[in-house]
Amino acid sequence: MSIAWYLAVSAIVFSLGAIGVITRRNPLVVLLCLELMLNGGNLALIAFSRMWGNGDGQILAIVVMTVAACEVCIGLGMIVALYRRHLPIDVDELRELQG
Amino acid sequence: MSQVLFFIAAIGVITGAVGVVVLRNPFYAVLALVGHLLSLAVLFLLLRAEFVAAIQVVIYAGAVMVLYVFVVAYVGEESESLGDRLRNPGAVGSQLRLGGAILAGALLVELLIALLGTGLEAINGKGAGYNPGPEAFGTPAYIGKLLLTRFLLAFEVASFLLLIAAVGGVVLARRRHGVEEDDEQDVLTPMNLLRPRSTGTMAEGVGKR
């Protein structure tokens, strides 16, 4: 398969993730869709890495996975904190960035 | 053979992604993401990124998704789906939501034009040459050598980022003072005498100070 096919799949996954981030209300699902966007980026990185035949893209993909793990840690911590404070788990109703 | 495998994995990747966006129940969305990640690992294998595929399955589909499942089970499932939102939108920003979907469609067209119309000759090829061996492209030995020589700074920065995220997760999810009333009497133990309140211990996390 030529590299272009992989890039097409990565563009589709990225856009699906973008739709989810914009339209869903549950912050858990928003985080999941953010993962989708990161995965689309990862697929493009690895496809380009294969195209050039060096490992830089794969290293960058591993760093992206690390960043995704950190984002999950912080994001889920925030959701648990919201739940503890009996705030609504809904990004439409959380419009005030106050402490 | 690799073409058949590519199409099966690509269909898995895209249906998993659609499932995450469309499914009503967050628990099923997490399961769809697990399927998506496993299919994506197959694509990585087809691109000869064996080590990245392995850590994708072990860390991403394993550890990170387990964390998601825990939080979904803890917070509880609030059902809402994309179809509901588009048919019966809420009060806030409902018009913007349909616009957002259109914007993402435009983003897809733009990305496809940008990626596939780059004029790079190699984009229509099958990639660079590949010689199988113990230290070939994409094996753990190759990745490890790169991480500890050329990308040592990135490696260290990533480890520091993980430390910050771990500390941040503990600080965010611990039980704060004054938010919830203390309905339990403090047990008098030597540890409690020595330790200041709200230090973010595991005992505080589960409500036993």
Interface residues (C-beta under 8 A of the other chain):
Chain A: M1 S2 I3 A4 W5 Y6 L7 A8 V9 S10 A11 I12 V13 F14 S15 L16 G17 A18 I19 G20 I22 T23 R24 R25 N26 L28 V29 L31 L32 C33 E35 L36 N39 N42 L43 A44 I46 A47 S49 R50 M51 W52 G53 N54 G55 D56 Q58 I59 A61 I62 V63 M65 T66 V67 A68 A69 C70 E71 V72 C73 I74 L76 G77 M78 I79 V80 A81 Y83 R84 R85 I89 D90 D92 E93 R95
Chain B: S2 Q3 F6 A10 V13 I14 A17 V18 V20 V21 P26 A29 V30 L33 H36 L37 L40 L43 F44 L46 L47 R48 A49 F51 V52 I55 Q56 I59 Y60 A63 V64 L67 Y68 V71 V72 Y74 V75 E78 E80 L82 R85 L86 G90 V92 G93 R97 G100 A101 L103 A104 G105 L107 L108 L111 L112 L115 L116 L120 A122 I123 N124 G125 K126 G127 A128 G129 Y130 F137 G138 Y142 I143 L146 L147 F151 A154 A158 L161 L162 I164 A165 A166 G168 G169 V170 V171 L172 A173 R175 V179 E180
